[in-house]
Amino acid sequence: MRSPPAHRFFRLRQLLGPLLIAVVALVSIGPAAAADKALAVPRFVTLRADEVNLRTGPGERYPIEWVYTRKGLPVEVVAEYDVWRKIRDSEGTEGWVHQRMITGNRAVIVRGGTQTLMSDPNPKSSVVARAESGVIARLLECEGPWCRVEAQDVRGWLPRSELWGVYPDEDVH
């Protein structure tokens, strides 16, 4: 049995050398690039799944304190540790969830009794619908004291002060 010519191995090393350097460079740049794109804390997010375990600490070794059963529920990220996010819900309950269990999609909870959705960000505009306290709506945008939301395929404007899931001075587009 003949062994392959030595020049074939040399050619393979010539091709793989630059590729290996490129891979090492990309791996070393990755964490630095990720750090530059760090998201603000605190911030509002939504739950990604129908069942999300809320733990007492940042890790699977910590006991489950609560199980959320509502995909799309808005929560506030108040702290981060590695891949774990400490969240707070609209009732003030806090605990830790894995980052893969939340998404950057925005939603709000209507509060303060029945609210009137308006066609424009103006209290004198026409009424589109009414939303009961506790309704979860998708947050579309905010203009000053008004936010445009969508719930059950109905879009309208509500006063920002009557929503949980958006900051008073937050710019939402």
PASEBA-1860 file (N, C-alpha, C; in nm, 3 decimals):
! residues 173
1> MRSPPAHR> 0.084/-0.117/0.000/0.000/0.000/0.000/0.089/0.124/0.000 ~ 0.061/0.213/-0.090/0.140/0.335/-0.103/0.081/0.445/-0.017 ~ 0.165/0.524/0.043/0.117/0.639/0.119/0.102/0.757/0.024 ~ 0.009/0.849/0.055/-0.011/0.964/-0.033/0.114/1.051/-0.036 ~ 0.134/1.119/-0.145/0.252/1.205/-0.156/0.251/1.313/-0.049 ~ 0.369/1.348/-0.003/0.384/1.448/0.103/0.331/1.584/0.062 ~ 0.337/1.617/-0.068/0.291/1.749/-0.111/0.140/1.768/-0.092 ~ 0.063/1.658/-0.089/-0.081/1.671/-0.065/-0.107/1.718/0.079
9> FFRLRQLL> -0.034/1.663/0.175/-0.050/1.705/0.314/-0.007/1.850/0.331 ~ 0.102/1.889/0.264/0.149/2.025/0.273/0.043/2.121/0.218 ~ -0.019/2.086/0.107/-0.124/2.170/0.046/-0.245/2.181/0.140 ~ -0.282/2.071/0.203/-0.394/2.072/0.296/-0.364/2.163/0.415 ~ -0.242/2.159/0.468/-0.203/2.246/0.578/-0.206/2.392/0.535 ~ -0.167/2.420/0.409/-0.171/2.558/0.359/-0.315/2.610/0.355 ~ -0.409/2.525/0.319/-0.549/2.567/0.310/-0.616/2.579/0.448 ~ -0.583/2.485/0.538/-0.648/2.484/0.669/-0.591/2.587/0.765
17> GPLLIAVV> -0.467/2.625/0.749/-0.404/2.723/0.838/-0.481/2.854/0.846 ~ -0.505/2.922/0.735/-0.582/3.048/0.739/-0.725/3.028/0.791 ~ -0.785/2.914/0.757/-0.921/2.886/0.805/-0.922/2.875/0.957 ~ -0.825/2.806/1.013/-0.816/2.792/1.157/-0.796/2.928/1.224 ~ -0.712/3.013/1.167/-0.689/3.147/1.222/-0.818/3.227/1.219 ~ -0.894/3.216/1.110/-1.020/3.290/1.098/-1.120/3.244/1.203 ~ -1.129/3.113/1.227/-1.222/3.059/1.326/-1.183/3.108/1.465 ~ -1.056/3.102/1.499/-1.009/3.149/1.629/-1.040/3.298/1.645
25> ALVSIGPA> -1.020/3.376/1.541/-1.048/3.520/1.549/-1.197/3.546/1.572 ~ -1.283/3.473/1.503/-1.428/3.492/1.520/-1.473/3.453/1.660 ~ -1.418/3.344/1.712/-1.456/3.300/1.845/-1.413/3.402/1.950 ~ -1.296/3.460/1.934/-1.249/3.556/2.033/-1.322/3.690/2.022 ~ -1.371/3.725/1.904/-1.445/3.850/1.887/-1.589/3.836/1.937 ~ -1.645/3.716/1.930/-1.785/3.692/1.965/-1.827/3.750/2.098 ~ -1.763/3.714/2.211/-1.807/3.769/2.340/-1.796/3.920/2.348 ~ -1.694/3.978/2.286/-1.680/4.124/2.291/-1.794/4.190/2.215
33> AAADKALA> -1.829/4.134/2.100/-1.939/4.190/2.023/-2.070/4.177/2.099 ~ -2.089/4.063/2.166/-2.211/4.043/2.243/-2.220/4.143/2.358 ~ -2.108/4.174/2.421/-2.109/4.270/2.532/-2.149/4.409/2.483 ~ -2.110/4.444/2.360/-2.146/4.574/2.306/-2.296/4.586/2.283 ~ -2.364/4.474/2.265/-2.507/4.475/2.236/-2.590/4.444/2.360 ~ -2.535/4.464/2.478/-2.607/4.436/2.602/-2.735/4.519/2.607 ~ -2.840/4.455/2.654/-2.969/4.522/2.663/-2.981/4.593/2.797 ~ -3.063/4.696/2.799/-3.081/4.776/2.920/-3.150/4.695/3.030
41> VPRFVTLR> -3.115/4.725/3.151/-3.182/4.670/3.269/-3.216/4.788/3.357 ~ -3.341/4.808/3.392/-3.456/4.723/3.365/-3.511/4.743/3.223 ~ -3.591/4.645/3.179/-3.661/4.652/3.052/-3.781/4.558/3.057 ~ -3.879/4.584/2.971/-3.996/4.497/2.964/-3.979/4.397/2.851 ~ -4.024/4.274/2.876/-4.020/4.164/2.780/-4.149/4.084/2.796 ~ -4.164/3.977/2.721/-4.280/3.889/2.739/-4.232/3.744/2.753 ~ -4.316/3.662/2.813/-4.284/3.520/2.828/-4.300/3.449/2.695 ~ -4.205/3.360/2.664/-4.200/3.292/2.536/-4.290/3.168/2.529
49> ADEVNLRT> -4.321/3.106/2.642/-4.392/2.978/2.641/-4.515/2.981/2.732 ~ -4.599/2.879/2.715/-4.719/2.868/2.799/-4.687/2.827/2.942 ~ -4.570/2.765/2.962/-4.527/2.729/3.097/-4.385/2.778/3.118 ~ -4.367/2.866/3.216/-4.236/2.921/3.248/-4.215/2.909/3.398 ~ -4.107/2.840/3.436/-4.075/2.821/3.578/-4.005/2.945/3.634 ~ -4.058/2.996/3.743/-3.996/3.107/3.815/-3.920/3.046/3.932 ~ -3.789/3.065/3.935/-3.704/3.004/4.037/-3.661/3.105/4.142 ~ -3.619/3.055/4.258/-3.578/3.142/4.367/-3.438/3.199/4.346
57> GPGERYPI> -3.362/3.142/4.253/-3.227/3.189/4.224/-3.191/3.162/4.080 ~ -3.075/3.212/4.037/-3.033/3.200/3.897/-2.966/3.066/3.865 ~ -3.044/2.961/3.854/-2.991/2.831/3.818/-3.094/2.722/3.838 ~ -3.074/2.610/3.769/-3.169/2.499/3.780/-3.165/2.431/3.916 ~ -3.059/2.455/3.993/-3.050/2.393/4.126/-3.144/2.463/4.226 ~ -3.190/2.583/4.191/-3.281/2.656/4.279/-3.423/2.605/4.258 ~ -3.502/2.600/4.366/-3.638/2.547/4.354/-3.730/2.638/4.272 ~ -3.829/2.575/4.213/-3.932/2.648/4.138/-4.031/2.704/4.240
65> EWVYTRKG> -4.049/2.835/4.235/-4.138/2.903/4.329/-4.278/2.922/4.269 ~ -4.283/2.935/4.136/-4.407/2.969/4.069/-4.397/2.920/3.925 ~ -4.511/2.885/3.863/-4.513/2.849/3.722/-4.611/2.942/3.652 ~ -4.560/3.022/3.559/-4.647/3.107/3.479/-4.707/3.022/3.368 ~ -4.833/3.044/3.339/-4.902/2.964/3.237/-4.966/3.053/3.131 ~ -4.898/3.161/3.098/-4.954/3.253/2.998/-4.845/3.303/2.904 ~ -4.838/3.245/2.786/-4.745/3.292/2.684/-4.781/3.436/2.649 ~ -4.679/3.521/2.633/-4.703/3.660/2.598/-4.726/3.752/2.716
73> LPVEVVAE> -4.719/3.698/2.839/-4.737/3.780/2.958/-4.623/3.880/2.970 ~ -4.652/4.010/2.985/-4.543/4.106/3.002/-4.482/4.094/3.142 ~ -4.349/4.101/3.146/-4.274/4.101/3.271/-4.160/4.200/3.256 ~ -4.103/4.240/3.369/-3.993/4.335/3.368/-3.864/4.264/3.410 ~ -3.760/4.274/3.328/-3.628/4.221/3.366/-3.564/4.325/3.457 ~ -3.532/4.284/3.581/-3.475/4.377/3.678/-3.329/4.346/3.711 ~ -3.280/4.228/3.670/-3.140/4.191/3.693/-3.103/4.078/3.599 ~ -2.973/4.060/3.578/-2.922/3.952/3.493/-2.804/3.885/3.561
81> YDVWRKIR> -2.794/3.754/3.543/-2.678/3.679/3.589/-2.656/3.566/3.489 ~ -2.548/3.576/3.411/-2.516/3.477/3.309/-2.637/3.464/3.215 ~ -2.695/3.345/3.202/-2.810/3.325/3.113/-2.943/3.335/3.187 ~ -2.941/3.384/3.308/-3.061/3.394/3.391/-3.105/3.539/3.403 ~ -3.237/3.558/3.404/-3.294/3.692/3.415/-3.388/3.695/3.535 ~ -3.366/3.794/3.622/-3.457/3.814/3.733/-3.570/3.902/3.681 ~ -3.693/3.852/3.696/-3.807/3.925/3.642/-3.903/3.963/3.754 ~ -3.987/4.061/3.722/-4.094/4.106/3.812/-4.221/4.110/3.729
89> DSEGTEGW> -4.330/4.055/3.785/-4.457/4.061/3.713/-4.538/4.182/3.758 ~ -4.655/4.199/3.703/-4.737/4.317/3.732/-4.786/4.323/3.875 ~ -4.780/4.211/3.945/-4.824/4.208/4.086/-4.706/4.222/4.182 ~ -4.584/4.235/4.127/-4.466/4.254/4.211/-4.389/4.128/4.245 ~ -4.436/4.012/4.201/-4.365/3.886/4.226/-4.236/3.885/4.147 ~ -4.125/3.847/4.215/-3.995/3.843/4.151/-3.934/3.704/4.160 ~ -3.855/3.669/4.060/-3.784/3.542/4.058/-3.700/3.533/3.932 ~ -3.637/3.418/3.912/-3.541/3.400/3.803/-3.594/3.303/3.698
97> VHQRMITG> -3.573/3.339/3.570/-3.607/3.253/3.458/-3.487/3.246/3.363 ~ -3.479/3.139/3.286/-3.373/3.128/3.187/-3.403/3.225/3.072 ~ -3.297/3.282/3.014/-3.315/3.382/2.908/-3.394/3.328/2.788 ~ -3.388/3.198/2.762/-3.461/3.144/2.646/-3.612/3.142/2.669 ~ -3.656/3.170/2.793/-3.799/3.170/2.824/-3.864/3.307/2.810 ~ -3.786/3.406/2.767/-3.843/3.540/2.744/-3.811/3.585/2.602 ~ -3.889/3.678/2.554/-3.868/3.733/2.420/-3.880/3.885/2.426 ~ -3.820/3.952/2.330/-3.822/4.097/2.326/-3.954/4.156/2.277
105> NRAVIVRG> -4.051/4.071/2.243/-4.182/4.122/2.202/-4.243/4.200/2.317 ~ -4.318/4.302/2.283/-4.375/4.390/2.386/-4.525/4.370/2.399 ~ -4.569/4.369/2.523/-4.711/4.361/2.555/-4.735/4.444/2.680 ~ -4.859/4.476/2.705/-4.897/4.553/2.823/-5.021/4.489/2.886 ~ -5.045/4.524/3.011/-5.166/4.480/3.081/-5.248/4.605/3.111 ~ -5.375/4.601/3.073/-5.466/4.711/3.102/-5.495/4.709/3.251 ~ -5.491/4.827/3.314/-5.517/4.835/3.457/-5.613/4.951/3.485 ~ -5.663/4.955/3.607/-5.748/5.067/3.648/-5.892/5.058/3.601
113> GTQTLMSD> -5.947/4.940/3.589/-6.087/4.927/3.547/-6.100/4.922/3.396 ~ -6.222/4.931/3.348/-6.248/4.927/3.204/-6.193/5.052/3.138 ~ -6.117/5.034/3.031/-6.055/5.146/2.959/-6.114/5.154/2.817 ~ -6.122/5.274/2.766/-6.176/5.298/2.633/-6.063/5.314/2.533 ~ -6.060/5.227/2.432/-5.962/5.239/2.324/-6.013/5.343/2.226 ~ -5.927/5.438/2.194/-5.964/5.548/2.106/-5.902/5.526/1.968 ~ -5.963/5.587/1.864/-5.912/5.572/1.728/-5.782/5.649/1.706 ~ -5.759/5.755/1.784/-5.639/5.838/1.774/-5.591/5.872/1.915
121> PNPKSSVV> -5.467/5.919/1.928/-5.417/5.956/2.061/-5.474/6.089/2.109 ~ -5.606/6.088/2.127/-5.678/6.209/2.165/-5.806/6.166/2.237 ~ -5.833/6.220/2.356/-5.953/6.177/2.429/-6.083/6.212/2.358 ~ -6.078/6.301/2.258/-6.200/6.340/2.186/-6.219/6.260/2.057 ~ -6.128/6.167/2.027/-6.143/6.085/1.906/-6.251/5.979/1.928 ~ -6.285/5.909/1.823/-6.394/5.810/1.834/-6.350/5.685/1.911 ~ -6.448/5.624/1.975/-6.425/5.502/2.054/-6.415/5.383/1.960 ~ -6.313/5.301/1.980/-6.292/5.180/1.900/-6.346/5.058/1.974
129> ARAESGVI> -6.315/5.049/2.103/-6.357/4.934/2.185/-6.334/4.967/2.331 ~ -6.372/4.874/2.417/-6.345/4.886/2.559/-6.264/4.763/2.601 ~ -6.169/4.785/2.692/-6.085/4.676/2.742/-6.097/4.670/2.894 ~ -6.124/4.552/2.945/-6.135/4.531/3.089/-5.996/4.531/3.152 ~ -5.990/4.564/3.279/-5.866/4.558/3.355/-5.815/4.414/3.352 ~ -5.686/4.397/3.328/-5.626/4.264/3.320/-5.607/4.211/3.180 ~ -5.667/4.277/3.081/-5.649/4.235/2.942/-5.502/4.255/2.902 ~ -5.447/4.157/2.832/-5.311/4.168/2.779/-5.321/4.207/2.633
137> ARLLECEG> -5.250/4.312/2.596/-5.253/4.363/2.459/-5.110/4.378/2.407 ~ -5.094/4.363/2.279/-4.964/4.385/2.215/-4.938/4.535/2.208 ~ -4.818/4.576/2.249/-4.780/4.717/2.245/-4.723/4.749/2.107 ~ -4.784/4.845/2.037/-4.741/4.879/1.902/-4.652/5.003/1.899 ~ -4.695/5.109/1.968/-4.617/5.233/1.972/-4.672/5.323/2.081 ~ -4.593/5.424/2.117/-4.639/5.525/2.213/-4.604/5.663/2.160 ~ -4.695/5.756/2.182/-4.674/5.898/2.150/-4.712/5.978/2.273 ~ -4.612/6.033/2.339/-4.640/6.110/2.461/-4.716/6.028/2.562
145> PWCRVEAQ> -4.831/6.079/2.608/-4.906/6.008/2.712/-4.995/5.895/2.660 ~ -4.988/5.864/2.529/-5.075/5.763/2.469/-4.994/5.648/2.412 ~ -5.052/5.528/2.416/-4.991/5.410/2.354/-5.094/5.340/2.266 ~ -5.047/5.297/2.151/-5.131/5.222/2.058/-5.111/5.074/2.085 ~ -5.222/5.003/2.105/-5.218/4.861/2.139/-5.309/4.781/2.046 ~ -5.290/4.649/2.049/-5.376/4.559/1.973/-5.414/4.442/2.061 ~ -5.543/4.415/2.069/-5.593/4.299/2.143/-5.706/4.237/2.063 ~ -5.697/4.109/2.038/-5.799/4.037/1.961/-5.830/4.106/1.830
153> DVRGWLPR> -5.726/4.142/1.757/-5.735/4.206/1.625/-5.800/4.344/1.626 ~ -5.812/4.406/1.741/-5.864/4.542/1.753/-5.749/4.631/1.796 ~ -5.730/4.740/1.721/-5.624/4.836/1.752/-5.684/4.967/1.799 ~ -5.616/5.028/1.897/-5.662/5.156/1.945/-5.559/5.217/2.040 ~ -5.589/5.337/2.085/-5.499/5.413/2.173/-5.554/5.416/2.314 ~ -5.464/5.396/2.411/-5.498/5.403/2.553/-5.401/5.497/2.623 ~ -5.444/5.559/2.732/-5.349/5.641/2.809/-5.237/5.552/2.866 ~ -5.117/5.596/2.850/-5.000/5.523/2.899/-5.012/5.494/3.049
161> SELWGVYP> -5.070/5.587/3.122/-5.084/5.573/3.268/-5.175/5.458/3.309 ~ -5.254/5.406/3.217/-5.346/5.296/3.247/-5.293/5.161/3.198 ~ -5.162/5.156/3.168/-5.100/5.033/3.118/-4.983/4.994/3.206 ~ -4.968/4.863/3.229/-4.848/4.812/3.294/-4.768/4.740/3.186 ~ -4.640/4.778/3.175/-4.554/4.715/3.076/-4.484/4.815/2.987 ~ -4.497/4.943/3.019/-4.429/5.050/2.945/-4.391/5.158/3.046 ~ -4.270/5.211/3.031/-4.223/5.315/3.123/-4.284/5.450/3.088 ~ -4.297/5.539/3.187/-4.360/5.670/3.163/-4.292/5.754/3.054
169> DEDVH> -4.161/5.745/3.041/-4.089/5.826/2.943/-4.026/5.744/2.832 ~ -4.066/5.619/2.819/-4.007/5.531/2.719/-4.053/5.565/2.578 ~ -3.959/5.561/2.486/-3.987/5.585/2.345/-4.015/5.451/2.278 ~ -4.137/5.428/2.233/-4.176/5.301/2.171/-4.224/5.328/2.029 ~ -4.157/5.265/1.932/-4.198/5.280/1.791/-4.208/5.145/1.724
END
